[in-house]
């Protein structure tokens, strides 16, 4: 039978949605799913499940101050959430207002600068920002850090560091690659000393990652588009790891999507590209052997992705176990280490 949206539903008590990070990044719990077996561990135990010669592939994107508040020319209030930059002074964005702004209209944001509405691109508004300053610098100064919609509070100064990975470098995301939030410098040094290598790519996470799947027939769903960059030295590191018998381990679903999106023809190539790859059970993975990830929302495309990676029934058992054992869920929650099931269905 074809899979439907209801196949990826589960019950989660609201109190298990983490509203704030733990004091220490690596203090979170770690649920290990290895060939169907479940083990309750802590993230500090991760080195026990890695081997010398393994390669961790990290997403080095940095979360930008993507949320802005302002007014229309009529005086009506607006809230703008940047989706992604599409030029040095232009961006696509979600705009919330009592009435949608029309093409050609001007929005005054943060009581500091004006943007022009150029038109619509699907569900997003195409905005032109002032030409005299770098877009990201403007957002950094006047915007707010955008926490996910299921965190029921405004971002504070603590989130400025904790909702970024310690290796975040390239600005462009509106949501953190949350599997990476568990790594601190001590953990990275430990892994380096034991011979686990690291490589980096960049995939800027758009607000579309939080959009619900609105069709029950999954064949009708269309993924949001995300842009990635995979450097040549990362491609070389993956090839060397493969040749030496090591494993390629994606840190987060964003890294996994970038690797799989770039390796669709069976050969992983360096460079930039865009992916709207929708991964469901039955998909044959080309690059990654294991995955470090957080727990994902019911009926989400990310839950579908991990179900494809580990098998639908093992993921169902893992999530039911995590709910029973009071794991913390979503962006500031706990983590999983999953080895790929080559026969996953």
C-alpha positions as CSV (number, residue, x, y, z in Angstrom):
1,X,0.0,0.0,0.0
2,X,1.3,3.5,-0.8
3,X,2.4,5.5,2.3
4,X,0.2,8.3,3.5
5,X,0.7,11.2,5.9
6,X,-0.9,9.3,8.7
7,X,1.9,6.7,8.5
8,X,4.2,9.3,10.0
9,X,2.1,10.5,12.9
10,X,2.8,9.9,16.6
11,X,1.5,11.3,19.9
12,X,3.9,13.7,21.7
13,X,3.0,15.2,25.1
14,X,3.6,19.0,24.8
15,X,5.8,19.1,27.9
16,X,8.4,17.0,26.0
17,X,9.0,19.8,23.5
18,X,12.2,21.4,24.7
19,X,11.7,25.1,25.2
20,X,15.3,26.0,26.1
21,X,18.7,24.4,25.7
22,X,20.5,22.5,28.5
23,X,23.3,24.2,30.3
24,X,25.9,22.1,28.5
25,X,25.7,21.2,24.8
26,X,26.8,17.6,25.1
27,X,24.7,16.9,28.2
28,X,21.7,15.9,26.1
29,X,20.6,12.3,25.8
30,X,21.4,10.1,22.8
31,X,19.2,7.3,21.6
32,X,21.2,4.9,19.5
33,X,19.4,3.0,16.8
34,X,21.9,0.4,15.5
35,X,20.5,-2.3,13.1
36,X,17.2,-2.2,14.9
37,X,18.6,-2.2,18.5
38,X,17.8,0.7,20.8
39,X,20.2,1.9,23.4
40,X,19.7,4.8,25.9
41,X,22.9,6.9,26.1
42,X,24.1,10.5,26.5
43,X,25.6,12.6,23.8
44,X,28.9,12.5,25.6
45,X,29.0,8.8,24.8
46,X,29.0,9.4,21.1
47,X,32.8,8.6,20.7
48,X,32.0,5.0,21.7
49,X,29.9,4.6,18.5
50,X,32.5,6.1,16.2
51,X,35.7,4.5,14.8
52,X,39.1,5.9,13.7
53,X,38.7,6.6,10.0
54,X,35.1,7.6,10.2
55,X,34.2,11.0,8.6
56,X,31.6,13.4,10.1
57,X,30.1,15.8,7.6
58,X,28.9,19.0,9.3
59,X,26.8,21.9,8.0
60,X,28.6,25.2,8.8
61,X,25.6,27.5,8.0
62,X,25.0,30.3,10.4
63,X,21.5,31.5,11.5
64,X,20.8,35.1,10.6
65,X,18.6,37.7,12.3
66,X,15.8,36.9,9.9
67,X,12.7,38.2,11.7
68,X,11.8,41.9,11.3
69,X,8.9,44.0,12.5
70,X,7.5,47.1,10.8
71,X,4.6,48.9,9.1
72,X,3.1,49.3,5.7
73,X,2.6,52.7,4.1
74,X,-1.0,52.5,5.4
75,X,0.3,52.1,9.0
76,X,-0.7,48.5,9.3
77,X,1.7,46.2,11.2
78,X,3.8,43.6,9.4
79,X,6.1,40.8,10.4
80,X,8.7,39.7,7.9
81,X,10.6,36.4,8.1
82,X,13.4,36.1,5.5
83,X,13.4,32.8,3.7
84,X,16.6,33.3,1.7
85,X,18.7,35.9,0.0
86,X,18.4,35.9,-3.8
87,X,21.0,38.6,-4.4
88,X,23.2,41.1,-2.5
89,X,20.2,43.3,-1.8
90,X,17.1,41.1,-2.4
91,X,15.4,38.3,-0.5
92,X,12.4,36.1,-0.5
93,X,10.3,36.3,2.7
94,X,7.2,35.4,4.5
95,X,5.1,38.5,5.3
96,X,2.4,38.5,7.9
97,X,-0.1,41.4,7.7
98,X,-3.8,42.0,8.0
99,X,-3.8,42.5,4.2
100,X,-1.0,41.3,1.9
101,X,1.2,44.1,0.6
102,X,0.9,44.8,-3.1
103,X,3.8,44.9,-5.7
104,X,5.4,48.3,-5.6
105,X,4.5,49.1,-2.1
106,X,7.0,50.0,0.6
107,X,7.5,48.5,4.0
108,X,9.2,50.4,6.8
109,X,11.2,47.8,8.9
110,X,12.6,48.2,12.4
111,X,11.9,51.9,12.1
112,X,15.2,52.1,10.4
113,X,15.0,51.3,6.6
114,X,12.5,50.8,3.8
115,X,12.1,47.7,1.6
116,X,10.1,47.5,-1.7
117,X,7.8,44.7,-2.5
118,X,8.7,43.5,-6.0
119,X,6.1,40.8,-6.2
120,X,5.3,37.2,-5.3
121,X,7.3,34.0,-5.8
122,X,4.9,31.2,-4.8
123,X,4.1,31.7,-1.2
124,X,6.9,34.2,-0.6
125,X,7.2,37.9,-1.2
126,X,10.2,39.2,-3.2
127,X,11.7,42.1,-1.4
128,X,14.3,44.7,-2.4
129,X,16.5,46.0,0.5
130,X,18.5,49.2,0.5
131,X,21.5,49.1,-1.9
132,X,23.9,50.9,0.4
133,X,24.6,48.1,2.9
134,X,25.2,44.3,2.8
135,X,21.9,42.5,3.4
136,X,23.2,40.2,6.2
137,X,24.9,43.2,8.0
138,X,21.6,45.0,7.9
139,X,19.7,42.0,9.3
140,X,22.3,41.4,12.0
141,X,21.8,45.0,13.2
142,X,18.1,45.4,13.0
143,X,16.6,41.8,12.9
144,X,15.7,39.3,15.6
145,X,16.9,35.7,15.8
146,X,14.0,33.5,14.7
147,X,13.3,30.6,17.0
148,X,11.1,27.8,15.7
149,X,7.3,28.2,16.0
150,X,7.0,25.4,18.6
151,X,9.3,27.3,21.1
152,X,6.8,29.5,22.9
153,X,9.0,32.4,23.9
154,X,11.0,35.2,22.2
155,X,14.7,34.7,21.6
156,X,17.0,36.1,24.3
157,X,20.7,36.8,24.6
158,X,21.4,33.1,25.5
159,X,19.9,31.9,22.2
160,X,22.3,34.1,20.3
161,X,25.0,31.6,21.1
162,X,23.1,28.4,21.8
163,X,21.0,28.5,18.6
164,X,24.2,28.5,16.6
165,X,26.6,25.6,16.3
166,X,30.1,26.2,17.6
167,X,31.4,25.9,14.0
168,X,28.8,28.1,12.3
169,X,30.6,30.3,9.7
170,X,28.4,31.0,6.6
171,X,25.4,33.3,7.2
172,X,22.2,32.4,5.5
173,X,19.9,30.1,7.5
174,X,16.7,31.0,9.3
175,X,16.8,27.8,11.4
176,X,19.8,26.0,13.0
177,X,21.0,22.6,11.8
178,X,20.1,21.4,15.2
179,X,22.0,18.1,15.3
180,X,25.1,20.1,15.4
181,X,24.0,22.0,18.5
182,X,25.1,19.1,20.7
183,X,28.8,19.4,19.7
184,X,31.1,21.5,21.8
185,X,34.8,22.2,21.3
186,X,35.8,19.5,23.8
187,X,33.8,16.9,21.9
188,X,35.3,18.0,18.6
189,X,38.8,17.7,20.0
190,X,38.1,14.3,21.5
191,X,36.9,13.0,18.1
192,X,39.9,14.5,16.3
193,X,42.4,12.8,18.8
194,X,40.7,9.4,18.2
195,X,41.1,9.7,14.4
196,X,37.6,10.7,13.5
197,X,37.9,13.3,10.7
198,X,35.6,16.2,10.0
199,X,34.4,17.8,6.7
200,X,32.1,20.7,6.0
201,X,29.4,21.7,3.6
202,X,26.9,24.5,3.6
203,X,23.1,24.2,3.3
204,X,21.1,27.3,4.3
205,X,17.9,26.2,6.1
206,X,14.8,28.0,5.0
207,X,11.6,28.6,6.9
208,X,10.0,26.0,4.6
209,X,11.6,23.4,6.9
210,X,8.7,24.1,9.4
211,X,5.9,24.0,6.8
212,X,3.5,21.1,7.3
213,X,2.8,18.5,4.7
214,X,-0.7,19.4,3.5
215,X,-1.6,16.4,1.4
216,X,-2.4,12.9,2.6
217,X,-1.2,11.4,-0.7
218,X,2.6,12.0,-0.3
219,X,3.1,11.6,-4.1
220,X,1.4,15.1,-4.4
221,X,3.8,16.9,-2.0
222,X,6.4,19.2,-3.3
223,X,9.5,20.0,-1.2
224,X,10.8,23.5,-0.6
225,X,14.0,24.3,-2.4
226,X,17.3,24.7,-0.5
227,X,20.7,25.8,-1.8
228,X,23.9,24.0,-0.9
229,X,27.7,24.3,-1.4
230,X,29.9,21.2,-1.2
231,X,33.7,22.0,-1.4
232,X,36.1,19.8,-3.3
233,X,38.0,19.0,-0.2
234,X,34.8,17.5,1.3
235,X,34.2,15.4,-1.8
236,X,37.9,14.2,-1.6
237,X,37.5,13.4,2.1
238,X,34.4,11.3,1.4
239,X,36.3,9.4,-1.4
240,X,39.3,8.8,0.9
241,X,37.1,7.6,3.7
242,X,35.3,5.2,1.4
243,X,38.6,3.9,0.0
244,X,39.9,3.2,3.5
245,X,36.8,1.4,4.7
246,X,35.5,4.2,7.0
247,X,32.0,5.4,7.4
248,X,30.5,8.7,6.2
249,X,28.3,10.1,9.0
250,X,26.0,13.0,8.2
251,X,25.6,15.4,11.1
252,X,22.0,16.4,10.7
253,X,19.3,16.0,8.0
254,X,20.5,19.1,6.3
255,X,23.9,17.6,5.7
256,X,22.3,14.4,4.5
257,X,20.0,16.2,2.1
258,X,22.9,18.1,0.6
259,X,25.0,15.0,0.1
260,X,22.1,13.0,-1.4
261,X,21.0,15.9,-3.5
262,X,24.5,16.3,-4.9
263,X,24.9,12.6,-5.4
264,X,21.7,11.8,-7.3
265,X,23.5,10.6,-10.4
266,X,25.7,8.2,-8.4
267,X,28.7,10.5,-8.3
268,X,29.2,13.1,-5.7
269,X,30.4,16.4,-7.2
270,X,31.7,19.5,-5.7
271,X,30.0,22.9,-6.3
272,X,26.8,24.7,-5.6
273,X,23.3,23.5,-6.4
274,X,19.7,23.5,-5.2
275,X,17.8,20.5,-3.8
276,X,14.1,19.8,-3.5
277,X,14.7,16.1,-2.9
278,X,11.8,14.4,-1.1
279,X,13.1,11.3,0.6
280,X,10.6,8.6,1.6
281,X,11.0,5.0,2.7
282,X,12.2,3.0,-0.3
283,X,14.8,5.6,-1.3
284,X,18.3,4.2,-1.9
285,X,20.9,6.4,-0.2
286,X,24.1,7.1,-2.1
287,X,26.5,8.7,0.3
288,X,25.8,8.5,4.1
289,X,26.3,5.4,6.3
290,X,25.1,6.8,9.6
291,X,23.2,9.9,10.8
292,X,23.2,12.1,13.9
293,X,19.9,13.9,14.2
294,X,17.4,15.3,16.6
295,X,13.8,14.1,16.9
296,X,11.4,15.5,14.3
297,X,7.8,16.7,14.2
298,X,4.9,14.3,13.5
299,X,3.9,14.1,9.8
300,X,7.1,16.0,8.8
301,X,9.3,15.4,5.8
302,X,12.2,15.0,8.1
303,X,10.5,12.2,10.0
304,X,9.9,10.6,6.6
305,X,13.6,11.0,5.8
306,X,14.9,9.3,8.9
307,X,12.3,6.5,8.3
308,X,13.8,6.0,4.9
309,X,17.3,5.8,6.5
310,X,16.6,3.4,9.3
311,X,13.3,1.7,8.3
312,X,9.8,2.8,9.1
313,X,9.1,0.3,11.8
314,X,12.4,0.8,13.6
315,X,11.8,4.6,13.7
316,X,8.3,4.0,15.0
317,X,9.7,1.9,17.8
318,X,12.4,4.4,18.5
319,X,10.0,7.4,18.8
320,X,7.5,5.4,20.9
321,X,10.5,4.5,23.2
322,X,11.7,8.1,23.3
323,X,8.2,9.3,24.3
324,X,7.9,6.7,27.1
325,X,11.4,7.5,28.4
326,X,10.7,11.2,28.5
327,X,13.3,12.3,25.9
328,X,13.3,16.0,25.0
329,X,12.1,16.7,21.4
330,X,12.9,19.1,18.5
331,X,15.4,21.8,18.1
332,X,16.7,22.1,21.7
333,X,15.9,18.5,22.5
334,X,17.9,15.3,22.5
335,X,19.6,13.4,19.7
336,X,19.7,10.1,17.9
337,X,22.6,8.2,16.3
338,X,21.2,6.0,13.5
339,X,23.1,3.5,11.3
340,X,21.6,3.0,7.9
341,X,19.6,-0.1,7.2
342,X,20.5,-1.2,3.7
343,X,17.2,-3.1,3.5
344,X,15.2,-0.3,5.0
345,X,11.5,-0.1,3.9
